[in-house]
């Protein structure tokens, strides 16, 4: 099973701002698995890695 990543974790992994991660989620480019107890999106590590691979192939984030 994949690890879950917070917005901050994803931002650090992708080297982007947390606002950018929230926008990616809002635009359904990176789909959260669930929300944490405070209503923030939580992402699957596997999904984040796949997104990074795709974004790199398309010219970067």
N, C-alpha and C positions, 0 to 999 in steps of 0.2 A: 504494500500500500504506500502511496505517495505521502510525503510530508506536506503539511499545510503551511502556507506562507501568508504573513500579514502584508498590508500595503507597504509598510516600511521595509520588510524583508525583500519584497519584489522590487521596490525602488532601488535598494542597495545592489541586488543581483543584476538588474538591468542597467545600473548606473544612470538612473533618471530620477526626477523628482517624484514625490508622493502624489502631487497633483496630476502628474502625467499618468501614473498608474490608475488613479481614480478615473481619469478621462478615458483611458483604454477600456476600463470596465464599463463605463457608461455607454461607450460606443460599441460594446460587445466584441472588441478585438481581443480582449483577455477576459474570459468569463469566470467570475468567482464561483466557487463550489458552494459556499454558504456565507453567512454573516456571523461575526463574533457576538458576544453578549452586549456589546456597545453599538451594534449595527454596522460595523465596518466590514467590507468584503474580505473574505479569506480565499486564497487561491491554492490550487494543487501545484506542487513543485514540478511535476511532470508537464503540466500545461504551460507553466511559465518557461520551462526549458524549451518546449516545442515552439512557443511564441518567439523566443530569442533566436532560435535557429532559423525560423522563417524570416524574421525581421533582418537578420544578418544577410541572408540570401538575397533579400530585396533591396539591400543597400544600407541597412543599419536602422537604428531606432531614431 
